[in-house]
Amino acid sequence: MAKKKLSRRIIALIVCLSIIGAILLTCLGLQIAFTVADGIKCWRPDYEKLSEAEMRQLIENEDYDGLYKQTGLTEIGIKRALEKGENGIERILQIQDDFFEEHKVENDFFAPFVCTDYIEKQVTNIYLEDGDILVTSSTHLSGWRMGHAGLVTNASFSQVLQANAIGSSSSMGKVEDFTTRVNFMILSPKKADKDTKEKVAKSAAKNLLGKTYDPTAGVFSRKKKCNKTQCAHIVWYAYKEYAGIDIDGNGGPIVTPQNIANSPEMELVQVFGFDINKLWR
């Protein structure tokens, strides 16, 4: 009997040590993946920054490719600025300065193996429209850069609808929630004119506040419902529900910020901190 009891204790000890070992190995793997993903840098050009006179010449010549390489602004973004006259040109030049500046990346840990990467300042963004979409890859869980997304609901007051984290509900944030991060893109749906975008923004602001955050929205809850949601899902849902436009790049059950960034339904307005040739691919 004594030998049997001893044998059971040894087996129990082996099982216990095996479980502890598996947990430690899992944590080690998560930490290694986290460290690799945490090596992100704020991309900046490795070519010459043009002078103000040269930039004004590009604008006069409508050289949108040249302006994109100098600012991360597409033709859409440049034209938004030029509608503001000289103030718009000054905004373009400010964006160019931030685009070429070397930025220091700072980490904000808010859960085990979860971190958001910021830079030391708020950079300049182009003029926004209601219904614009912001995405960033700045947030990562271990080795997965899940990123973040938001919907501009009131461009005049820089208001952005966001679903942020477990334990919270969707709420209004600010554009600064994105323009202080290591990277961001401003996007606009190709099939949505200004009136449609404004309709989506207004409807989202009215109906989509206070929705419970759920990172599995679309898996354990219906994708076409918004009782529970997450950052990319609520943006996708707004355009699908109020404009009939599907901005999910792969059509899977879970919408991610990267899915939206790579959707053929989207067009780029401004990019910062991402490689301008690769974007978020």
N, C-alpha and C positions, 0 to 999 in steps of 0.2 A: 504493500500500500504506500509506503514511504517513497519507494522508487517511482510509482505512478504519479504521486503528487509532485515529486521533483521534476519528472518528465513534463508534466503539464505546465509547471512554472517556467521551464526552459522554453517550451513552445510558445507560451504567452509572451515571454521576454523577446524571443526572436521576432514574433509578429509585431510587437510594439516597436522594436528597433527598426524593423523593415518599414513600418508606417512613417516613423520619424525620419528615416533616411529618404523615403520617397518625397516627403514634404520638403526636406532640406534641398534635395536635388531639384525639385520643381521651383523652389524659391531662387536657387542659384541660376537656373535656366532663365527665369523671368528677369533676374537682375542683369544677367549678361545681355539679354535682348534689349532691356531698357537702356543699358549703357551704350549699346550700338546705336539705337534710335535717338539717344540724347545727344549725339554728335552733330546735330543739325546746325547749319550756319545760315545766316541771312545772306542770300546770294547778292552779289554786286558785280557790275561789269568789269571785265579785265581789259577793256579798250578805253580809248581816250574820251574824256568828257569835253563836249563842244562848248565854246564860249556863248555868251548871250547873243552876240551878233550872228553867230553861225546858227543858233537855234531859231532866231527870228527869220533867217533866210530859209531854213527848212519849212517853217510855217508858211511863209510867203509862197514857196514852191509846192506846197501841199505834199511834201515828202513824208508820208505817213509811216513808211518803213523806217526811215531815218529817225523820226520822232519816237517811234516805238522802242528802238534800240537805246535811245537816250533817256526815256522816261518810264517805259512800261505801259504807256497809254496807247490804245488802239485809235483808229480813226474816229470811233464813236466818242471816246474820251476827249480827244483833241477838239472835236467839233462842239462838244458840250462847253469846253473852256472858251472857245472862240466866240460863242454866243454872248459871253460876258465882257467882250472887248478887251481893253488893256488889263483889267483885273484878271481876266482869264489867262492871258499870256503870263502874267506874274505868277499865277497858280501853277502853270506848266513848268516854269523855271524853278519854283519851290519843290515841285515833285522831282525834277531832275536832280536837284541838290541832295534830297533824301535818297534817291535811287543810287547815286554814286558813293554816298558816304559809307564808311565802314562802321557797322553797328555791333555793339556788344550784346551777346545773348545772355539773358538771365532766366533762371528756372524757378517756377512756382509749383511746388509739390503740394497737392491737395488730397492725396490718398496713396496707399502703398502701390508703388510701381506706376503711378499716374502723375503726369506733369504737364504743365503748359509753359511753352517757351516764349518769353517776351524780349523786347529790346529796350534800350535805355531811354527811349523817347517816343513820342507820338509823331508819326510821319504824316505828311500831307496826302490827302486823297482828293480825287477829282470830284466835281460837283455830282451829287447823287440825285436820282429820281426815285419817287415812290415806286415800290415793286422791284427795285434792284436787289440782287442777292450777293451776300458776302460769304466767302469760304476761306478757311485757313487750315493748314496741316499742323498747326502749332501744338495741339494736344495729343499726347500719346500714352497708351496703356502698354507697359512693357515695350515690346518691339513693334507694336501696331500703332501707326499714326492715324488715329481715328478722326482727328481734326474737329472743326466746329463750323457751323453755318448759321446765318441769320437773314431775315427778310426786312428790308427797309420799308417801314410803314409811314414814316413822316420825314421826308428828306430835309425839310426846312428846319426841323428841330433835332435832326440826326438820330431819330428813334429807330431802333432795330428790334423786331420781335425775335426772341431767342428762347430755346429750351435748354437749360444749362447742365444740370447734374441731378443725380439720384437724390431724392428727398426734397426736391424743389418743384415748382410749377412754372410753366411758360410765362414770361414777363417781358416788359419793355426794357431794353438796354440801350446802349449808345454805340455809335460808329467807332468811338474810341476803344471799345472792347475788341476791335479787330485791328485798328491802325497802330496799336502799341505791341502787336505780336510780331513774331519773327518773319511771318509772311502773310499775305492775303491776296485774294482776287476779288474784284468787283465784276459781277456778271449780269447779263440781261437776257431774258428769253427771246429768241428770234421771232417767234410768232405773236408776241404780245406788243401791241402798239402802246402809246403812252396812256390812253384811256383805259385799256385793259389792265395795265400794270397798276394804275391808280385804283381801279375797282378791286383788284386782288389785295392790295395793301390795306384799303379801307375795310374790306370784309374780314381780313385776318385780324386787324386791330380790334374789331368789334366782337369777333366770335372765338378767337383762339387764345385768349389770355386765360391763365389759371388751369391749363391742362397738365395733368400729372406726368412727370418725367418717367420714361421707361425705355432703357437702352435696347430692349427687345421688341419694340413696337414694330408690328408687321409679322412677327413670328408667333408670339403667344397672344397677340391681339390682331384684329383685322387691319391690314395696311390702309384700307379705304375708310377707316374710322379714325377719329382723333381724340378719343377719350383719354388715351395714353399716347405719349409721343416722345420724340427726341429731336435734337437740333435740326438734322437734315430732313427728317420725316415731316415736321411741321411746315417747313418751307415747301417741300414737295406737295403736301396735302393742300396748302393754300392755292397753288397754281392748278392742281388737278380738280379741286372742288369748285373753285370760283371762276376758272377760265377754261377748264377742260384740256389743259396743257400738261403733258407728262414729262417732267424734267429729270426723271430717274434715268441715268445713263445705261443701266443694264437690266432694269425691269425686275430685279430680284425682290424678295420679300422685305429686306431691310434696305432703306435708302441711306447712303453715307454722303458726307460732304464731298468726298472724292468722286462718287457717282455723279453728283450734280456738276462738279467742275469739268468732268469729261463727257457730259451729255451733249449729243449732237444738236439738241434744242437750245443750247446756250451759246451766247457770244460774249467774248471778253471785252471789258471796258478798261480795266486797269489791272496790272499785276505788280506786286512788290515782294521781294524776298525769295521768290521762286525763280529758277532758271527760265528766262523768257523764251527759250527754245523748247524746253521740255515741259514746262508748267508743272502740273501735279500728275505725272504719269510714271 
